[in-house]
Amino acid sequence: MSNRSKQNASKGPDKGSFPLDHFHECDNEAKQYNVCIQKHENMPKRCRKYQVDYLQCRMNNGLMDKEDLSKLGLGPETSWESEEQEKQFLFDKINRMKTKAMEEVSRKQESSNKQQE
């Protein structure tokens, strides 16, 4: 066997590769997403449902490996229906982090006070 035949051996796509949909199994989902994107002036967050539908179609038709949507950035924590919901989510998250930080500071102060006694 020559070196050339080894170099020409095909391999599966790397993670992140996007095989073409030669048989147009997901054309409908892709068109719906594109219409939504145009309608909302290229703001993909407003078209999340269509993103999910398209990726689900690709997974169901073997055009990509089945993957948990949260690993693709589409989990429940990022599925807001509006920018207001996203702002509220982020505000709540910041407040939770702030509360945890304050509790940690209090614990450290108590521990320090007990050591000084």
C-alpha contacts under 8 A as a table, 3 or more apart, distances in Angstrom:
res1	aa1	res2	aa2	distance
1	M	5	S	6.82
1	M	6	K	7.79
2	S	5	S	5.72
2	S	6	K	6.99
3	N	6	K	5.23
3	N	7	Q	6.37
4	R	7	Q	5.07
4	R	8	N	6.27
5	S	8	N	5.16
5	S	9	A	6.41
6	K	9	A	5.42
13	P	16	G	7.96
13	P	17	S	5.69
13	P	18	F	7.92
13	P	19	P	7.70
14	D	17	S	5.58
18	F	63	L	7.58
18	F	64	M	7.12
19	P	63	L	6.12
19	P	64	M	7.35
20	L	63	L	7.58
21	D	24	H	5.26
21	D	25	E	6.64
21	D	26	C	7.13
21	D	63	L	6.99
24	H	27	D	5.21
25	E	28	N	7.85
25	E	57	C	7.68
25	E	61	N	7.24
26	C	29	E	5.42
26	C	30	A	6.23
26	C	54	Y	6.62
26	C	57	C	5.93
26	C	58	R	6.65
27	D	30	A	5.05
27	D	31	K	6.04
28	N	31	K	5.18
28	N	32	Q	6.23
29	E	32	Q	5.16
29	E	33	Y	6.23
29	E	50	Y	6.65
29	E	53	D	6.32
29	E	54	Y	5.02
29	E	57	C	7.56
30	A	33	Y	5.15
30	A	34	N	6.18
30	A	50	Y	7.83
30	A	54	Y	6.10
31	K	34	N	5.05
31	K	35	V	6.11
32	Q	35	V	5.19
32	Q	36	C	6.21
32	Q	50	Y	6.58
33	Y	36	C	5.09
33	Y	37	I	6.12
33	Y	47	C	6.59
33	Y	50	Y	5.00
33	Y	51	Q	6.49
33	Y	54	Y	7.73
34	N	37	I	5.04
34	N	38	Q	6.19
35	V	38	Q	5.24
35	V	39	K	6.09
36	C	39	K	5.00
36	C	40	H	6.11
36	C	46	R	7.84
36	C	47	C	5.92
36	C	50	Y	7.90
37	I	40	H	5.21
37	I	41	E	6.04
37	I	42	N	4.79
37	I	43	M	6.19
37	I	44	P	6.18
37	I	46	R	7.82
37	I	47	C	6.51
38	Q	41	E	5.14
38	Q	42	N	5.84
39	K	42	N	7.74
40	H	43	M	5.70
40	H	44	P	7.94
40	H	46	R	6.93
43	M	46	R	5.94
43	M	47	C	7.40
44	P	47	C	5.12
44	P	48	R	6.45
45	K	48	R	5.35
45	K	80	W	7.79
46	R	81	E	6.97
46	R	82	S	6.91
47	C	50	Y	5.50
47	C	51	Q	6.47
48	R	51	Q	4.97
48	R	52	V	6.24
48	R	74	L	7.83
48	R	79	S	7.02
49	K	52	V	5.24
49	K	53	D	6.19
50	Y	53	D	4.91
50	Y	54	Y	6.04
51	Q	54	Y	5.23
51	Q	55	L	6.23
52	V	55	L	5.21
52	V	56	Q	5.96
52	V	69	L	7.75
52	V	74	L	7.37
53	D	56	Q	5.12
53	D	57	C	6.12
54	Y	57	C	5.10
54	Y	58	R	6.31
55	L	58	R	5.05
55	L	59	M	6.18
56	Q	59	M	5.08
56	Q	60	N	6.00
57	C	60	N	5.07
57	C	61	N	6.12
58	R	61	N	5.23
58	R	62	G	6.19
58	R	63	L	4.83
58	R	64	M	5.82
59	M	62	G	5.28
59	M	63	L	5.86
59	M	64	M	5.12
59	M	65	D	5.88
59	M	66	K	5.13
59	M	67	E	7.74
60	N	63	L	7.68
60	N	66	K	7.65
61	N	64	M	7.89
62	G	65	D	6.67
67	E	71	K	7.02
67	E	72	L	7.60
68	D	71	K	5.48
68	D	72	L	7.02
69	L	72	L	5.00
69	L	73	G	6.53
69	L	74	L	5.13
69	L	75	G	5.67
70	S	73	G	5.07
70	S	74	L	4.84
70	S	75	G	3.75
70	S	76	P	7.34
71	K	74	L	7.21
71	K	75	G	7.42
72	L	75	G	7.71
73	G	78	T	7.30
74	L	77	E	7.89
74	L	78	T	5.98
74	L	79	S	6.65
75	G	78	T	5.60
75	G	79	S	6.50
76	P	79	S	5.10
77	E	80	W	7.75
78	T	86	E	7.70
80	W	83	E	7.21
80	W	85	Q	5.64
80	W	86	E	5.68
81	E	85	Q	6.57
81	E	86	E	7.99
82	S	85	Q	5.32
82	S	86	E	6.55
83	E	86	E	4.98
83	E	87	K	6.17
84	E	87	K	5.05
84	E	88	Q	6.17
85	Q	88	Q	5.06
85	Q	89	F	6.08
86	E	89	F	5.03
86	E	90	L	6.19
87	K	90	L	5.18
87	K	91	F	6.02
88	Q	91	F	5.00
88	Q	92	D	6.05
89	F	92	D	5.20
89	F	93	K	6.13
90	L	93	K	4.98
90	L	94	I	6.14
91	F	94	I	5.21
91	F	95	N	6.27
92	D	95	N	5.07
92	D	96	R	6.20
93	K	96	R	5.11
93	K	97	M	6.25
94	I	97	M	5.11
94	I	98	K	6.06
95	N	98	K	4.94
95	N	99	T	6.09
96	R	99	T	5.12
96	R	100	K	6.24
97	M	100	K	5.12
97	M	101	A	6.15
98	K	101	A	5.08
98	K	102	M	6.20
99	T	102	M	5.13
99	T	103	E	6.19
100	K	103	E	5.08
100	K	104	E	6.17
101	A	104	E	5.07
101	A	105	V	6.24
102	M	105	V	5.08
102	M	106	S	6.21
103	E	106	S	5.05
103	E	107	R	6.18
104	E	107	R	5.07
104	E	108	K	6.22
105	V	108	K	5.17
105	V	109	Q	6.17
106	S	109	Q	5.10
106	S	110	E	6.15
107	R	110	E	5.13
107	R	111	S	6.09
108	K	111	S	5.02
108	K	112	S	6.03
109	Q	112	S	5.01
109	Q	113	N	6.05
110	E	113	N	5.04
110	E	114	K	6.18
111	S	114	K	5.17
111	S	115	Q	6.32
112	S	115	Q	5.16
112	S	116	Q	6.36
113	N	116	Q	5.18
113	N	117	E	6.48
114	K	117	E	5.29
